Structures are given as structure tokens and as C-alpha cells.
Amino acid sequence: MEIIDKNSVQDQKSKPTKPDNYLIWAILSTLFCCLPLGIVAIIKATQVDSYWAQDKYKDAYQSAADAKRWTHISVGLAAAGIAIYILIVILSVVLGLSLA
């Protein structure tokens, strides 16, 4: 017969679902998009697991949301920079200007 601790069963039921830490996306946005904002995203992403281990669930969810936000900002700025660069190249070709 298996002995079950009632407190551990109750703790498992009341514990919320662990949020995604977005660490992979933060690392990729750092490498391929915007380095400074990607570093902020990595810091926030690593805080998720730390807060979760300390049973600070609200802080873990907030750090997960911050990591996601900074990752999106990093990718958005990189996309905007690429779009502006392409626009400048197209305009220079159409207008016959030299970029050098």
C-alpha cells in the first residue's frame, strides 16, 4: 500500500502552470537581431526559472512576459532596420544614386 502525503498532493493542485521562459527566442533575437535588447530578453528569461524555484509565481509570470516583450521589440527593430535599408537601396537604384 502506498502512503501519500496530503500536503504534497495539495501543493501540486494549488501550484499554477509554469510559464514558458522564452530563452531560446531571446538567444536567437540576440544573435540575429538586436544585441542590446536581446541581452535584456535573456536576463528576463533566466529570471523565470529562478523565481519559479523560489515559489514566486507572480514574478515568474512577469519575467516571462517581459522576456517575450523584449524579444518582440528586438525582432521588430531588426525588421524595421532591414526594411529601411531595402527601401534606401530601391530608391537609390530608381533614382540612379550611388551608395558609395
Buried (B, 14 or more C-beta within 10 A) or exposed (E): EEEEEEEEEEEEEEEEEEBEBBBEBBBBBBEEBBEEBBBBBBBBBBBBBEBBEEEBBEBBBBBBBBBBBBBBBBBBBBEEEEEEEEEEEEEEEEEEEEEE
